[in-house]
Amino acid sequence: MTNAEENYRNRSGIIVMCMYCRRTQSKAGARWDRVEEFIQNRPKDVSDGLCDDCMARYYSSQKS
Ligand SMILES: [Zn+2]
């Protein structure tokens, strides 16, 4: 496992990447970081997620 993977795998051993912008959720879940390594070479056990920005952009009910 690479250093980057150690920093981003959550307790279940899963890496969560945003399905739209490909940013990766930090272990604690509070941040979404662009991890070049994961974008170039998708690691094992990746789960598609949705970051806060994309949630707001694509699913916001505030926008008309
Ligand atoms: Zn996103």
N, CA, C, O and the ligand as a Tripos MOL2 file, in Angstrom:
@<TRIPOS>MOLECULE
protein
  257   255    65     0     0
PROTEIN
NO_CHARGES

@<TRIPOS>ATOM
      1 N           0.8490   -1.1940    0.0000 N.3       1 MET1
      2 CA          0.0000    0.0000    0.0000 C.3       1 MET1
      3 C           0.8880    1.2480    0.0000 C.2       1 MET1
      4 O           1.8500    1.3280    0.7640 O.2       1 MET1
      5 N           0.5680    2.2080   -0.8450 N.am      2 THR2
      6 CA          1.3730    3.4230   -0.9100 C.3       2 THR2
      7 C           1.0130    4.3700    0.2390 C.2       2 THR2
      8 O           0.0040    4.1920    0.9210 O.2       2 THR2
      9 N           1.8580    5.3700    0.4320 N.am      3 ASN3
     10 CA          1.5790    6.3650    1.4630 C.3       3 ASN3
     11 C           0.2350    7.0390    1.2410 C.2       3 ASN3
     12 O          -0.5400    7.2430    2.1750 O.2       3 ASN3
     13 N          -0.0230    7.3780   -0.0070 N.am      4 ALA4
     14 CA         -1.2760    8.0600   -0.3090 C.3       4 ALA4
     15 C          -2.4610    7.1780    0.0690 C.2       4 ALA4
     16 O          -3.4440    7.6540    0.6360 O.2       4 ALA4
     17 N          -2.3600    5.9040   -0.2470 N.am      5 GLU5
     18 CA         -3.4600    5.0000    0.0950 C.3       5 GLU5
     19 C          -3.6650    4.9240    1.6020 C.2       5 GLU5
     20 O          -4.7980    4.9040    2.0840 O.2       5 GLU5
     21 N          -2.5770    4.8810    2.3300 N.am      6 GLU6
     22 CA         -2.6990    4.8210    3.7890 C.3       6 GLU6
     23 C          -3.4510    6.0260    4.3370 C.2       6 GLU6
     24 O          -4.1900    5.9280    5.3170 O.2       6 GLU6
     25 N          -3.2480    7.1600    3.6850 N.am      7 ASN7
     26 CA         -3.8890    8.3790    4.1620 C.3       7 ASN7
     27 C          -5.3620    8.4840    3.7770 C.2       7 ASN7
     28 O          -6.1070    9.2690    4.3650 O.2       7 ASN7
     29 N          -5.7680    7.7150    2.8170 N.am      8 TYR8
     30 CA         -7.1370    7.8840    2.3210 C.3       8 TYR8
     31 C          -8.0400    6.6790    2.5210 C.2       8 TYR8
     32 O          -9.2620    6.8110    2.4460 O.2       8 TYR8
     33 N          -7.4810    5.5310    2.7700 N.am      9 ARG9
     34 CA         -8.3600    4.3840    3.0180 C.3       9 ARG9
     35 C          -9.0820    4.5770    4.3470 C.2       9 ARG9
     36 O          -8.4650    4.9090    5.3590 O.2       9 ARG9
     37 N         -10.3700    4.3680    4.3310 N.am     10 ASN10
     38 CA        -11.1090    4.5180    5.5840 C.3      10 ASN10
     39 C         -11.0450    3.2210    6.3940 C.2      10 ASN10
     40 O         -10.3510    2.2760    6.0200 O.2      10 ASN10
     41 N         -11.7640    3.1930    7.4850 N.am     11 ARG11
     42 CA        -11.6620    2.0530    8.3910 C.3      11 ARG11
     43 C         -12.0760    0.7450    7.7320 C.2      11 ARG11
     44 O         -11.6330   -0.3300    8.1360 O.2      11 ARG11
     45 N         -12.9200    0.8400    6.7280 N.am     12 SER12
     46 CA        -13.3450   -0.3720    6.0220 C.3      12 SER12
     47 C         -12.3770   -0.7620    4.9150 C.2      12 SER12
     48 O         -12.5930   -1.7470    4.2090 O.2      12 SER12
     49 N         -11.2930    0.0280    4.7660 N.am     13 GLY13
     50 CA        -10.3160   -0.2790    3.7320 C.3      13 GLY13
     51 C         -10.7220    0.2090    2.3540 C.2      13 GLY13
     52 O         -10.1750   -0.2270    1.3410 O.2      13 GLY13
     53 N         -11.6790    1.1090    2.3270 N.am     14 ILE14
     54 CA        -12.2100    1.6100    1.0620 C.3      14 ILE14
     55 C         -11.7010    3.0310    0.8080 C.2      14 ILE14
     56 O         -11.5780    3.8390    1.7290 O.2      14 ILE14
     57 N         -11.4120    3.3130   -0.4610 N.am     15 ILE15
     58 CA        -11.1000    4.6770   -0.8710 C.3      15 ILE15
     59 C         -12.3180    5.2250   -1.6000 C.2      15 ILE15
     60 O         -12.8190    4.6100   -2.5410 O.2      15 ILE15
     61 N         -12.7810    6.3710   -1.1630 N.am     16 VAL16
     62 CA        -13.9710    6.9570   -1.7850 C.3      16 VAL16
     63 C         -13.5530    8.0980   -2.7030 C.2      16 VAL16
     64 O         -12.9390    9.0700   -2.2640 O.2      16 VAL16
     65 N         -13.8930    7.9680   -3.9840 N.am     17 MET17
     66 CA        -13.5810    9.0270   -4.9440 C.3      17 MET17
     67 C         -14.8760    9.6060   -5.4850 C.2      17 MET17
     68 O         -15.8420    8.8860   -5.7390 O.2      17 MET17
     69 N         -14.8770   10.9200   -5.6570 N.am     18 CYS18
     70 CA        -16.0460   11.5690   -6.2340 C.3      18 CYS18
     71 C         -16.1960   11.1290   -7.6870 C.2      18 CYS18
     72 O         -15.2340   11.1570   -8.4540 O.2      18 CYS18
     73 N         -17.3840   10.7310   -8.0510 N.am     19 MET19
     74 CA        -17.6040   10.1990   -9.3970 C.3      19 MET19
     75 C         -17.5460   11.3010  -10.4500 C.2      19 MET19
     76 O         -17.4060   11.0060  -11.6370 O.2      19 MET19
     77 N         -17.6510   12.5540  -10.0440 N.am     20 TYR20
     78 CA        -17.6250   13.6460  -11.0130 C.3      20 TYR20
     79 C         -16.2360   14.2530  -11.1580 C.2      20 TYR20
     80 O         -15.6950   14.2980  -12.2630 O.2      20 TYR20
     81 N         -15.6530   14.7210  -10.0560 N.am     21 CYS21
     82 CA        -14.3880   15.4470  -10.1680 C.3      21 CYS21
     83 C         -13.1830   14.5710   -9.8160 C.2      21 CYS21
     84 O         -12.0440   15.0250   -9.9270 O.2      21 CYS21
     85 N         -13.4100   13.3430   -9.4010 N.am     22 ARG22
     86 CA        -12.3600   12.3810   -9.0870 C.3      22 ARG22
     87 C         -11.5090   12.7810   -7.8810 C.2      22 ARG22
     88 O         -10.4170   12.2430   -7.6980 O.2      22 ARG22
     89 N         -11.9760   13.6920   -7.0750 N.am     23 ARG23
     90 CA        -11.2380   13.9790   -5.8460 C.3      23 ARG23
     91 C         -11.5020   12.8360   -4.8540 C.2      23 ARG23
     92 O         -12.4980   12.1190   -4.9540 O.2      23 ARG23
     93 N         -10.5880   12.6940   -3.9060 N.am     24 THR24
     94 CA        -10.6360   11.5740   -2.9760 C.3      24 THR24
     95 C         -10.9690   12.0590   -1.5790 C.2      24 THR24
     96 O         -10.4190   13.0540   -1.1070 O.2      24 THR24
     97 N         -11.8640   11.3560   -0.9270 N.am     25 GLN25
     98 CA        -12.2630   11.7360    0.4210 C.3      25 GLN25
     99 C         -11.1870   11.3540    1.4190 C.2      25 GLN25
    100 O         -10.6730   10.2360    1.3870 O.2      25 GLN25
    101 N         -10.8470   12.2750    2.3000 N.am     26 SER26
    102 CA         -9.8310   11.9930    3.3050 C.3      26 SER26
    103 C         -10.3690   10.9810    4.3090 C.2      26 SER26
    104 O         -11.5780   10.7800    4.4260 O.2      26 SER26
    105 N          -9.4600   10.3600    5.0180 N.am     27 LYS27
    106 CA         -9.8140    9.3220    5.9800 C.3      27 LYS27
    107 C         -10.9240    9.7680    6.9300 C.2      27 LYS27
    108 O         -11.8740    9.0290    7.1900 O.2      27 LYS27
    109 N         -10.7840   10.9750    7.4330 N.am     28 ALA28
    110 CA        -11.7530   11.4730    8.3970 C.3      28 ALA28
    111 C         -13.0620   11.8930    7.7290 C.2      28 ALA28
    112 O         -14.0790   12.0950    8.3930 O.2      28 ALA28
    113 N         -13.0130   12.0180    6.4140 N.am     29 GLY29
    114 CA        -14.2340   12.3360    5.6930 C.3      29 GLY29
    115 C         -14.5220   13.8140    5.5530 C.2      29 GLY29
    116 O         -15.5130   14.2040    4.9370 O.2      29 GLY29
    117 N         -13.6540   14.6410    6.1250 N.am     30 ALA30
    118 CA        -13.9400   16.0730    6.1470 C.3      30 ALA30
    119 C         -13.4700   16.7980    4.8900 C.2      30 ALA30
    120 O         -13.9910   17.8590    4.5480 O.2      30 ALA30
    121 N         -12.4850   16.2210    4.2050 N.am     31 ARG31
    122 CA        -11.9070   16.9050    3.0520 C.3      31 ARG31
    123 C         -11.9950   16.0450    1.8120 C.2      31 ARG31
    124 O         -12.0620   14.8180    1.8820 O.2      31 ARG31
    125 N         -11.9910   16.7230    0.6660 N.am     32 TRP32
    126 CA        -11.9070   16.0290   -0.6120 C.3      32 TRP32
    127 C         -10.6900   16.5700   -1.3210 C.2      32 TRP32
    128 O         -10.6640   17.7410   -1.7020 O.2      32 TRP32
    129 N          -9.6920   15.7470   -1.5040 N.am     33 ASP33
    130 CA         -8.4200   16.1830   -2.0820 C.3      33 ASP33
    131 C          -8.2310   15.6000   -3.4700 C.2      33 ASP33
    132 O          -8.6670   14.4880   -3.7670 O.2      33 ASP33
    133 N          -7.5680   16.3850   -4.3150 N.am     34 ARG34
    134 CA         -7.2060   15.8700   -5.6270 C.3      34 ARG34
    135 C          -5.9130   15.0730   -5.4720 C.2      34 ARG34
    136 O          -4.8580   15.6560   -5.2190 O.2      34 ARG34
    137 N          -5.9790   13.7720   -5.6170 N.am     35 VAL35
    138 CA         -4.8030   12.9180   -5.4630 C.3      35 VAL35
    139 C          -4.4180   12.4020   -6.8460 C.2      35 VAL35
    140 O          -5.0420   11.4920   -7.3920 O.2      35 VAL35
    141 N          -3.3700   13.0150   -7.3900 N.am     36 GLU36
    142 CA         -2.9420   12.7390   -8.7660 C.3      36 GLU36
    143 C          -2.6870   11.2440   -8.9710 C.2      36 GLU36
    144 O          -3.0340   10.6710  -10.0030 O.2      36 GLU36
    145 N          -2.0880   10.6480   -7.9830 N.am     37 GLU37
    146 CA         -1.7440    9.2300   -8.0420 C.3      37 GLU37
    147 C          -2.9660    8.3360   -8.2800 C.2      37 GLU37
    148 O          -2.9000    7.3600   -9.0270 O.2      37 GLU37
    149 N          -4.0660    8.6830   -7.6410 N.am     38 PHE38
    150 CA         -5.2740    7.8630   -7.7720 C.3      38 PHE38
    151 C          -5.9610    8.1060   -9.1090 C.2      38 PHE38
    152 O          -6.6180    7.2220   -9.6610 O.2      38 PHE38
    153 N          -5.7930    9.3350   -9.6210 N.am     39 ILE39
    154 CA         -6.4240    9.6540  -10.8970 C.3      39 ILE39
    155 C          -5.6870    8.9390  -12.0320 C.2      39 ILE39
    156 O          -6.2980    8.4150  -12.9630 O.2      39 ILE39
    157 N          -4.3610    8.9330  -11.9270 N.am     40 GLN40
    158 CA         -3.5470    8.2650  -12.9420 C.3      40 GLN40
    159 C          -3.7230    6.7550  -12.8780 C.2      40 GLN40
    160 O          -3.8120    6.0800  -13.9040 O.2      40 GLN40
    161 N          -3.7710    6.2500  -11.6840 N.am     41 ASN41
    162 CA         -3.7050    4.8080  -11.4750 C.3      41 ASN41
    163 C          -4.7120    4.4310  -10.3880 C.2      41 ASN41
    164 O          -4.3820    4.3990   -9.2020 O.2      41 ASN41
    165 N          -5.9070    4.1560  -10.8010 N.am     42 ARG42
    166 CA         -6.9900    3.9050   -9.8530 C.3      42 ARG42
    167 C          -6.6530    2.7310   -8.9300 C.2      42 ARG42
    168 O          -6.3910    1.6230   -9.3990 O.2      42 ARG42
    169 N          -6.6590    2.9760   -7.6290 N.am     43 PRO43
    170 CA         -6.3110    1.9060   -6.6860 C.3      43 PRO43
    171 C          -7.4210    0.8640   -6.5650 C.2      43 PRO43
    172 O          -8.5150    1.0250   -7.1060 O.2      43 PRO43
    173 N          -7.1110   -0.1900   -5.8530 N.am     44 LYS44
    174 CA         -8.1230   -1.2210   -5.6140 C.3      44 LYS44
    175 C          -9.1330   -0.7280   -4.5900 C.2      44 LYS44
    176 O          -8.8590    0.1880   -3.8150 O.2      44 LYS44
    177 N         -10.2930   -1.3450   -4.6000 N.am     45 ASP45
    178 CA        -11.3210   -1.0710   -3.5970 C.3      45 ASP45
    179 C         -11.7030    0.4060   -3.5380 C.2      45 ASP45
    180 O         -11.7370    1.0170   -2.4700 O.2      45 ASP45
    181 N         -11.9850    0.9530   -4.7010 N.am     46 VAL46
    182 CA        -12.4760    2.3320   -4.7660 C.3      46 VAL46
    183 C         -13.9930    2.3190   -4.8510 C.2      46 VAL46
    184 O         -14.5910    1.5420   -5.5950 O.2      46 VAL46
    185 N         -14.5860    3.1880   -4.0790 N.am     47 SER47
    186 CA        -16.0320    3.3260   -4.1130 C.3      47 SER47
    187 C         -16.3770    4.6950   -4.6920 C.2      47 SER47
    188 O         -15.7500    5.6920   -4.3350 O.2      47 SER47
    189 N         -17.3530    4.7520   -5.5670 N.am     48 ASP48
    190 CA        -17.7640    6.0410   -6.1230 C.3      48 ASP48
    191 C         -18.5790    6.8130   -5.1040 C.2      48 ASP48
    192 O         -19.5350    6.2990   -4.5220 O.2      48 ASP48
    193 N         -18.1760    8.0680   -4.9000 N.am     49 GLY49
    194 CA        -18.8900    8.9150   -3.9660 C.3      49 GLY49
    195 C         -19.2600   10.2210   -4.6190 C.2      49 GLY49
    196 O         -19.1870   10.3670   -5.8390 O.2      49 GLY49
    197 N         -19.6540   11.1590   -3.8070 N.am     50 LEU50
    198 CA        -20.0610   12.4670   -4.3040 C.3      50 LEU50
    199 C         -19.5760   13.5050   -3.3060 C.2      50 LEU50
    200 O         -20.0000   13.5150   -2.1500 O.2      50 LEU50
    201 N         -18.6700   14.3920   -3.7650 N.am     51 CYS51
    202 CA        -18.1300   15.3820   -2.8350 C.3      51 CYS51
    203 C         -19.1420   16.5080   -2.6110 C.2      51 CYS51
    204 O         -20.1500   16.6170   -3.3090 O.2      51 CYS51
    205 N         -18.8420   17.3250   -1.6290 N.am     52 ASP52
    206 CA        -19.7800   18.3910   -1.2670 C.3      52 ASP52
    207 C         -19.9920   19.3690   -2.4140 C.2      52 ASP52
    208 O         -21.1120   19.8150   -2.6630 O.2      52 ASP52
    209 N         -18.9040   19.6990   -3.1130 N.am     53 ASP53
    210 CA        -19.0110   20.6500   -4.2210 C.3      53 ASP53
    211 C         -19.9000   20.1140   -5.3320 C.2      53 ASP53
    212 O         -20.7620   20.8210   -5.8550 O.2      53 ASP53
    213 N         -19.6790   18.8620   -5.6800 N.am     54 CYS54
    214 CA        -20.4600   18.2830   -6.7690 C.3      54 CYS54
    215 C         -21.8920   18.0300   -6.3350 C.2      54 CYS54
    216 O         -22.8220   18.1420   -7.1330 O.2      54 CYS54
    217 N         -22.0590   17.6940   -5.0860 N.am     55 MET55
    218 CA        -23.4130   17.5490   -4.5520 C.3      55 MET55
    219 C         -24.1730   18.8550   -4.7480 C.2      55 MET55
    220 O         -25.3200   18.8650   -5.1940 O.2      55 MET55
    221 N         -23.5130   19.9520   -4.4060 N.am     56 ALA56
    222 CA        -24.1590   21.2600   -4.5370 C.3      56 ALA56
    223 C         -24.3840   21.6050   -6.0090 C.2      56 ALA56
    224 O         -25.4080   22.1800   -6.3800 O.2      56 ALA56
    225 N         -23.4080   21.2420   -6.8320 N.am     57 ARG57
    226 CA        -23.4770   21.6070   -8.2510 C.3      57 ARG57
    227 C         -24.5230   20.8000   -9.0060 C.2      57 ARG57
    228 O         -25.2620   21.3420   -9.8280 O.2      57 ARG57
    229 N         -24.5810   19.5160   -8.7260 N.am     58 TYR58
    230 CA        -25.4490   18.6590   -9.5350 C.3      58 TYR58
    231 C         -26.7890   18.3320   -8.8910 C.2      58 TYR58
    232 O         -27.7510   17.9800   -9.5730 O.2      58 TYR58
    233 N         -26.8350   18.4520   -7.5730 N.am     59 TYR59
    234 CA        -28.0490   17.9990   -6.9130 C.3      59 TYR59
    235 C         -28.7250   19.0760   -6.0520 C.2      59 TYR59
    236 O         -29.6950   18.8090   -5.3420 O.2      59 TYR59
    237 N         -28.1930   20.2790   -6.1360 N.am     60 SER60
    238 CA        -28.7810   21.3180   -5.3060 C.3      60 SER60
    239 C         -30.2090   21.6230   -5.7580 C.2      60 SER60
    240 O         -30.4780   21.8050   -6.9450 O.2      60 SER60
    241 N         -31.1030   21.6720   -4.7930 N.am     61 SER61
    242 CA        -32.4820   22.0240   -5.1150 C.3      61 SER61
    243 C         -32.6810   23.5250   -5.0370 C.2      61 SER61
    244 O         -33.7550   24.0410   -5.3430 O.2      61 SER61
    245 N         -31.6150   24.2280   -4.6160 N.am     62 GLN62
    246 CA        -31.7110   25.6880   -4.5070 C.3      62 GLN62
    247 C         -31.7060   26.3370   -5.8880 C.2      62 GLN62
    248 O         -32.3410   27.3640   -6.1250 O.2      62 GLN62
    249 N         -30.9550   25.6900   -6.7950 N.am     63 LYS63
    250 CA        -30.8110   26.2820   -8.1270 C.3      63 LYS63
    251 C         -32.0470   26.0060   -8.9780 C.2      63 LYS63
    252 O         -32.7000   24.9740   -8.8270 O.2      63 LYS63
    253 N         -32.3450   26.9040   -9.8380 N.am     64 SER64
    254 CA        -33.4850   26.7050  -10.7170 C.3      64 SER64
    255 C         -33.0210   26.1610  -12.0560 C.2      64 SER64
    256 O         -33.8410   25.9240  -12.9430 O.2      64 SER64
    257 ZN        -16.7110   16.1650   -6.8410 Zn       65 ZN65
@<TRIPOS>BOND
     1     1     2 1
     2     2     3 1
     3     3     4 2
     4     3     5 am
     5     5     6 1
     6     6     7 1
     7     7     8 2
     8     7     9 am
     9     9    10 1
    10    10    11 1
    11    11    12 2
    12    11    13 am
    13    13    14 1
    14    14    15 1
    15    15    16 2
    16    15    17 am
    17    17    18 1
    18    18    19 1
    19    19    20 2
    20    19    21 am
    21    21    22 1
    22    22    23 1
    23    23    24 2
    24    23    25 am
    25    25    26 1
    26    26    27 1
    27    27    28 2
    28    27    29 am
    29    29    30 1
    30    30    31 1
    31    31    32 2
    32    31    33 am
    33    33    34 1
    34    34    35 1
    35    35    36 2
    36    35    37 am
    37    37    38 1
    38    38    39 1
    39    39    40 2
    40    39    41 am
    41    41    42 1
    42    42    43 1
    43    43    44 2
    44    43    45 am
    45    45    46 1
    46    46    47 1
    47    47    48 2
    48    47    49 am
    49    49    50 1
    50    50    51 1
    51    51    52 2
    52    51    53 am
    53    53    54 1
    54    54    55 1
    55    55    56 2
    56    55    57 am
    57    57    58 1
    58    58    59 1
    59    59    60 2
    60    59    61 am
    61    61    62 1
    62    62    63 1
    63    63    64 2
    64    63    65 am
    65    65    66 1
    66    66    67 1
    67    67    68 2
    68    67    69 am
    69    69    70 1
    70    70    71 1
    71    71    72 2
    72    71    73 am
    73    73    74 1
    74    74    75 1
    75    75    76 2
    76    75    77 am
    77    77    78 1
    78    78    79 1
    79    79    80 2
    80    79    81 am
    81    81    82 1
    82    82    83 1
    83    83    84 2
    84    83    85 am
    85    85    86 1
    86    86    87 1
    87    87    88 2
    88    87    89 am
    89    89    90 1
    90    90    91 1
    91    91    92 2
    92    91    93 am
    93    93    94 1
    94    94    95 1
    95    95    96 2
    96    95    97 am
    97    97    98 1
    98    98    99 1
    99    99   100 2
   100    99   101 am
   101   101   102 1
   102   102   103 1
   103   103   104 2
   104   103   105 am
   105   105   106 1
   106   106   107 1
   107   107   108 2
   108   107   109 am
   109   109   110 1
   110   110   111 1
   111   111   112 2
   112   111   113 am
   113   113   114 1
   114   114   115 1
   115   115   116 2
   116   115   117 am
   117   117   118 1
   118   118   119 1
   119   119   120 2
   120   119   121 am
   121   121   122 1
   122   122   123 1
   123   123   124 2
   124   123   125 am
   125   125   126 1
   126   126   127 1
   127   127   128 2
   128   127   129 am
   129   129   130 1
   130   130   131 1
   131   131   132 2
   132   131   133 am
   133   133   134 1
   134   134   135 1
   135   135   136 2
   136   135   137 am
   137   137   138 1
   138   138   139 1
   139   139   140 2
   140   139   141 am
   141   141   142 1
   142   142   143 1
   143   143   144 2
   144   143   145 am
   145   145   146 1
   146   146   147 1
   147   147   148 2
   148   147   149 am
   149   149   150 1
   150   150   151 1
   151   151   152 2
   152   151   153 am
   153   153   154 1
   154   154   155 1
   155   155   156 2
   156   155   157 am
   157   157   158 1
   158   158   159 1
   159   159   160 2
   160   159   161 am
   161   161   162 1
   162   162   163 1
   163   163   164 2
   164   163   165 am
   165   165   166 1
   166   166   167 1
   167   167   168 2
   168   167   169 am
   169   169   170 1
   170   170   171 1
   171   171   172 2
   172   171   173 am
   173   173   174 1
   174   174   175 1
   175   175   176 2
   176   175   177 am
   177   177   178 1
   178   178   179 1
   179   179   180 2
   180   179   181 am
   181   181   182 1
   182   182   183 1
   183   183   184 2
   184   183   185 am
   185   185   186 1
   186   186   187 1
   187   187   188 2
   188   187   189 am
   189   189   190 1
   190   190   191 1
   191   191   192 2
   192   191   193 am
   193   193   194 1
   194   194   195 1
   195   195   196 2
   196   195   197 am
   197   197   198 1
   198   198   199 1
   199   199   200 2
   200   199   201 am
   201   201   202 1
   202   202   203 1
   203   203   204 2
   204   203   205 am
   205   205   206 1
   206   206   207 1
   207   207   208 2
   208   207   209 am
   209   209   210 1
   210   210   211 1
   211   211   212 2
   212   211   213 am
   213   213   214 1
   214   214   215 1
   215   215   216 2
   216   215   217 am
   217   217   218 1
   218   218   219 1
   219   219   220 2
   220   219   221 am
   221   221   222 1
   222   222   223 1
   223   223   224 2
   224   223   225 am
   225   225   226 1
   226   226   227 1
   227   227   228 2
   228   227   229 am
   229   229   230 1
   230   230   231 1
   231   231   232 2
   232   231   233 am
   233   233   234 1
   234   234   235 1
   235   235   236 2
   236   235   237 am
   237   237   238 1
   238   238   239 1
   239   239   240 2
   240   239   241 am
   241   241   242 1
   242   242   243 1
   243   243   244 2
   244   243   245 am
   245   245   246 1
   246   246   247 1
   247   247   248 2
   248   247   249 am
   249   249   250 1
   250   250   251 1
   251   251   252 2
   252   251   253 am
   253   253   254 1
   254   254   255 1
   255   255   256 2
@<TRIPOS>SUBSTRUCTURE
     1 MET1         2 RESIDUE 1 A MET
     2 THR2         6 RESIDUE 1 A THR
     3 ASN3        10 RESIDUE 1 A ASN
     4 ALA4        14 RESIDUE 1 A ALA
     5 GLU5        18 RESIDUE 1 A GLU
     6 GLU6        22 RESIDUE 1 A GLU
     7 ASN7        26 RESIDUE 1 A ASN
     8 TYR8        30 RESIDUE 1 A TYR
     9 ARG9        34 RESIDUE 1 A ARG
    10 ASN10       38 RESIDUE 1 A ASN
    11 ARG11       42 RESIDUE 1 A ARG
    12 SER12       46 RESIDUE 1 A SER
    13 GLY13       50 RESIDUE 1 A GLY
    14 ILE14       54 RESIDUE 1 A ILE
    15 ILE15       58 RESIDUE 1 A ILE
    16 VAL16       62 RESIDUE 1 A VAL
    17 MET17       66 RESIDUE 1 A MET
    18 CYS18       70 RESIDUE 1 A CYS
    19 MET19       74 RESIDUE 1 A MET
    20 TYR20       78 RESIDUE 1 A TYR
    21 CYS21       82 RESIDUE 1 A CYS
    22 ARG22       86 RESIDUE 1 A ARG
    23 ARG23       90 RESIDUE 1 A ARG
    24 THR24       94 RESIDUE 1 A THR
    25 GLN25       98 RESIDUE 1 A GLN
    26 SER26      102 RESIDUE 1 A SER
    27 LYS27      106 RESIDUE 1 A LYS
    28 ALA28      110 RESIDUE 1 A ALA
    29 GLY29      114 RESIDUE 1 A GLY
    30 ALA30      118 RESIDUE 1 A ALA
    31 ARG31      122 RESIDUE 1 A ARG
    32 TRP32      126 RESIDUE 1 A TRP
    33 ASP33      130 RESIDUE 1 A ASP
    34 ARG34      134 RESIDUE 1 A ARG
    35 VAL35      138 RESIDUE 1 A VAL
    36 GLU36      142 RESIDUE 1 A GLU
    37 GLU37      146 RESIDUE 1 A GLU
    38 PHE38      150 RESIDUE 1 A PHE
    39 ILE39      154 RESIDUE 1 A ILE
    40 GLN40      158 RESIDUE 1 A GLN
    41 ASN41      162 RESIDUE 1 A ASN
    42 ARG42      166 RESIDUE 1 A ARG
    43 PRO43      170 RESIDUE 1 A PRO
    44 LYS44      174 RESIDUE 1 A LYS
    45 ASP45      178 RESIDUE 1 A ASP
    46 VAL46      182 RESIDUE 1 A VAL
    47 SER47      186 RESIDUE 1 A SER
    48 ASP48      190 RESIDUE 1 A ASP
    49 GLY49      194 RESIDUE 1 A GLY
    50 LEU50      198 RESIDUE 1 A LEU
    51 CYS51      202 RESIDUE 1 A CYS
    52 ASP52      206 RESIDUE 1 A ASP
    53 ASP53      210 RESIDUE 1 A ASP
    54 CYS54      214 RESIDUE 1 A CYS
    55 MET55      218 RESIDUE 1 A MET
    56 ALA56      222 RESIDUE 1 A ALA
    57 ARG57      226 RESIDUE 1 A ARG
    58 TYR58      230 RESIDUE 1 A TYR
    59 TYR59      234 RESIDUE 1 A TYR
    60 SER60      238 RESIDUE 1 A SER
    61 SER61      242 RESIDUE 1 A SER
    62 GLN62      246 RESIDUE 1 A GLN
    63 LYS63      250 RESIDUE 1 A LYS
    64 SER64      254 RESIDUE 1 A SER
    65 ZN65       257 GROUP 0 **** ****
